[in-house]
Amino acid sequence: MITANLLLDALRDLWEGFITRLPSLLTGLVVFIAFYFLARGVRFVIARSLKRVKASEHAARLVSRLGFIATMVVGGLVGLGVMGVNAGALVASLGLVSVGIGFALKDVVENFLAGIILILQRPFVVGDVVRFGDVEGTVEDVRVRDTVIRTYDGRQVFVPNANIFRTALINNNRNRRRRLDFGVSIAYPEDIAAALSTAAAALAGVEGILADPAPLVVVESLAESSVSLRAYFWVDPECVSILEVKSQAIAAAKRALEEAGIEIPYPVLTVRSGKPS
């Protein structure tokens, strides 16, 4: 009987406490709801403002989402304060927890921050042909954690964003022109000037090679059994396939040299046998 009375007293105290704090609880709930709609408004305004300044879709989405989250966090703290919760102690506790989580998820946080910087600075966008480290290909997506690259052989590579900041980044689309080169050799007895002009004229006739700057063929070195030449030419990677144009250029140079009677030598090994005299 005593236990039942104690239980009833406890329930009565809880009910009275609830009734006493009901106004503050309702007020806190109203604050939560108000901040939710305010956060949606902040997200909308940020997204529209960034679109006006022609920011990327990824940047607009990310910044507007961060604005929404920040507004909701403020609303949560204000609402808890209205309800009588010690917001200061809660923030301190969350800070300690965040530090622990930060150490445990260091790589995740690092990639996240790097992704934010990439999206805001836009060193490359979807569709660009880029290279960092050993990875080269077309950018398919730029996400908060990683960047998706489609390599030339069709593989899909997910590169952590933090890794991009640790290596040199080459964006082949920032310049509409890209220089390619290849080597070719001629025999020592051949006329070097004729070989240079013949190869350059052949490159100028290849579809996809730009006329300005004009193709250039120079003497690179004197090898053991040949004179090494190197051909340079420019292409527009947005209009042509780099691999196809380079292949056509090499074939055209070889064909032109052969038609001009200029020998393209191959290594010759001379073997002598017999007793030394």
Order of alpha helices (4+ residues) and beta strands (2+ residues): alpha-alpha-alpha-alpha-beta-beta-beta-beta-alpha-beta-beta-alpha-beta-beta-alpha
